[in-house]
């Protein structure tokens, strides 16, 4: 009976050994477990038929990952029969213990294996915490938006749904039968695993729990031997397929999420759902950066607010990377030439429609339409050209552009001009240094994220930007490296390991937070964003770089790049924005203290407020022109006009007419010359005088100081407004024609109505002649030198030429005394007589000098005679009324000056009317236009309103505005968090 039981036990042990799951080994039967050592095995031969010692190395594999674990060497074992002992009580106890061990080992081993399987599967699953952003916010708010009670009432009953379901009873019976078919093998595997784990725990230190047998070795030959390298390749391919599978799932979810968010944002625009926090957060931050960019260059604001600075060599693909992130081809492009000539700040935010707009414009460009895209690219190119000053190639002026669309990552990027190594023809000599200074100015911000773009299709040794980035961020704490044109690099680079070295940060002398490889198209400017995405995905799916693990899946595609950049940007914003707000708060306190100490009684008016105040003052002064009295206008106009035309009247009209023989010839000559003068010169001169008078009065009001209220900070602005207004103002051309008729009619009148007008004409003539006589005396004194009184009193003498002119003057005066009615010109024989008389006294003189001296001597003689005649004509009004009949007195020259005086009065009155009724109003209109133009021109205001006080008020206002907006942004950021 005991032999029968032992034989049965041997059969069970062999079945267990032959059905070992996943473990390739051979083991002597009697060493399968410890209890069997005390049982007699009749199936084995005696010790004399023992087999030779067997040494086998086994390779164990995990039941989950099929990876090699470790190798174990089995010890030499002696086979043989155990001696038969009749301890039946011990044998019975051992059999009972065997069953308990099997049950306990199966339980422990199964639990351990299940736990290990669970942990491995848990490690293989992706961390879904990183993808919470995929689920839109409205999903978590569905309980507020959707009435689930009404929805449940609208659903069909459970009985109706049960009729549509399949018959689970039949399915259960089928599964039960299948389970019954598979359960023996499953139970056997579970028992073997449990027993093996138990025996491994209970085995002695010097022995191995399992040994290979011949039968087990024969069964293991059916498994295919696979090398380690092939297994690794299979696992990598399987991992890549899994990653691509998850990637496609994520892209599908993102696309659905994008459509859902688009619908939600469209509902927001209609006012159905008021949730605009996340939508406006980046816009709030961008407004702060726009205010900072408007600061004067002379003021150091210490702006350390985060932004993503995109730098790279020229034609490295910076613009293409930005377009992929913005999901639209918005930038102008050229083949190998510099297109980015000034910094472009791009604010990406989420919105229902894919649109773009400039900070200073209300026009929206629809990025889904090719016409709007072309117009946007053209507008950017025009703005860049306008920002570049004459003689320069690049500009420091920032162009601010906002791009909104569903699914865009929220961030602020600044595209800088590409770094160059050589200045080519057509560029300014300082272009290279200017680009370096612009790049350093943006990168030296300790909170700026540096997006370093490197062309993968060129040699790494040709890179310039990597050295610049390593200087600004040597530790790489805020740098993200992007390798572009990887498709060309894979074709052209002989050693793919070089690309791996770049992505691992081992080739370039710089450090970075992350390394990415992207493909931004095939080099065709007409490619769409969707086609570029498809090409990029297809390339990386088939790329050897990804299959051979030279590149990791999370390091490729612009989608992963945009997610990483956005995360870094917002992380930097959250870490630094409060510190920057405190810095601006401290700056505000310092500026306010400085203002209180320096300008305690003045309001804090910034440049715009000061301009408005100056504008009101200037308009008030222009209005004051209308309050000038007509008498004042006419007096100024009449005086100025006579000063302008008096020389022409005396020299060209009065003196030639006075040389005539009789009154008839005098009047004829005067009428002809007055007519010529009126037709050609007089109206134009009158208009010029009126315009100059208006300018003088306007300038007087603009520059006149008004006591203690005068603020000299406006003087420069007022002067510029005055000059620009005068430049723009044009007098009415029709005024000359009407004025010519009025002047002609005034000069035709010869009738003096009363004695008062007669006396006024005589007085006017005397003043004019005395003024001319005084000028003539001054000229003669300069010609002949000082008289004997001045020579003795002031110790001055005459020059040789003055002595000659003095002798000539004395000789000519003798000639006039001899003939008081001498004509205005000397005859040739008289010139000869004067010259010979002077030579007789030893004075050599030139005939031209004689004639020149005669002109001044005769002029003085004539003016004195005319003044004497005026005195005679004071009593001649009676004879004038009788037309000088029966009288030797002729006062035609008095009538001439009366006509001139009356013409001046009528002209002044006419010009005054035109000034007050037309020109002053037109001037006021021009002033308003100039002020409006200056108000729109910030550079003009900065140039005209300068000084420490203006700069301090301007800085104080902007610091306050920045602090308020930063505090609002921080509050919104905390609410979103």
Buried (B, 14 or more C-beta within 10 A) or exposed (E): EEEEEBEEBBEEBBEBBEBBEBBBBBBBBBBBBBBBEEBBBEEBEEEEEBEEEBEBEBEBBBEBEEEEEEEBEBEEBEBBBBEEEEEEEEBEEBEEEBEEBBEBBBBBBBEBBEEEEEEEEEEEEEEEEEEEEEEBEBEEEEEEEEEEEEEEEEEEEEEEEEEEEEEEEEEEEEEEEEEEEEEEEEEBBBBBBBBBBBBEEEBEEEEBBBBBBEBBBEBBEEEEEEEEEEBEEEEBEEEBEEBBEEBEEBBEEBEEBBEBBBBBBBBBEEEEBEEEEBBBBBBBBBBBBBBBBEBBEEEEBEBBBBBBBBBBBBBBBBBBBBBBBBBBBBBBBEEEEBBBBBBBBBBBBBBBBBBBBBBEEEEBBBBEEEEBBEBBBEBBBEBBEEBBEEEBBBBBBBBBBBBBBBBBBBBBBBBBBBBBEEBEEEBBEBBBEBBBEBBEEBBEBEBBBBBBBBBBBBEBEEBBBBEBBBEBBEEBEBBBBBBBBBBBBBEEBEEBEBBBBBBBBEBBEBBBBBBBBBBBBEEEEEBEBEEBBEBBBEBBEEBEBBBEEBBBBEBBBBBBBBBBBBBBBBEBBBEBBBEBBEBBBEBBEEBBEBBEEEBEEEEBBBBBBBBEBBBEBBBEBBEBBEEBEEEEBBEBBBBBBBEBBBEBBBEBBBBBBBBBEEBEEBBEBBBEBBEEBBEEEBBEBBBBBBBEBBBEBBBEBBEEEEEEEEBEBBBBBBBBBBEBBBEBBEBEEEBBEEBBEBBBEBBEEBEBEEEEBBEBBBBBBBEBBEEBBEEBEEBBEEBBBBEEEEEEEEEEEBEEEBBBBBBBBEBBEEBBEEEEEBEBEBEEEBBEBBBEBBEEEEBEBEEEBBBBBBBBBBBBBBBEEBBEBBEEBBEBBEBBEEEBEEEEEBBBBBBBBBBBBBBBBBBBBBBBEBBBEEBBBBBBBBBBEBBEEBBEEEEBBBEBBBEEBBBBBBBBBBBBBBBBBBBEBBEBBEEEE
